[in-house]
Amino acid sequence: MSNTLDEWINAHDAAEMMSQKSGHTISPDYVRLLSNTGKIRSIAIDGRTKLYCKVDVQNYTFRRKSTRHVGGTASKG
């Protein structure tokens, strides 16, 4: 894969793309978390700024949360 800047996007743009795909609001912080856990690739621009692989962002698959609850309600006794 070549490293042209067209293939990399900032956290805000990645969050917007993911929000549209998932139907839920995704924050730039969540994009950073995905990067830190190795789920999407990123490159450091400087000590503070990263860019995120556009292909990884587009291909990221969201899992549906389970609606099943574990455990019951606590009762006061």
Steps between C-alpha positions, in 0.01 A plus 500: 500500500634842414505773760335785310312744719178419313500162674512650851241708686484680833307372803206735445448389140541134599237543772260659250547211256448243774193682633336492157578131457388390847197724542634610840716791605865396505746734671856579395604351837353165393699519175814556708410201719460278193843613384661445839362145512620421147158479336575778252840617381633848571808705434641764730546841343660655807494443875130582519339438160418170328336415172288188457493258208191583295462142373510362856238754611274413204538125557456502878203283599286592797346227713148536625469526877319215664159589639517211743556608858719297730381464857183621661392807686623539853231496762515678829438268782 
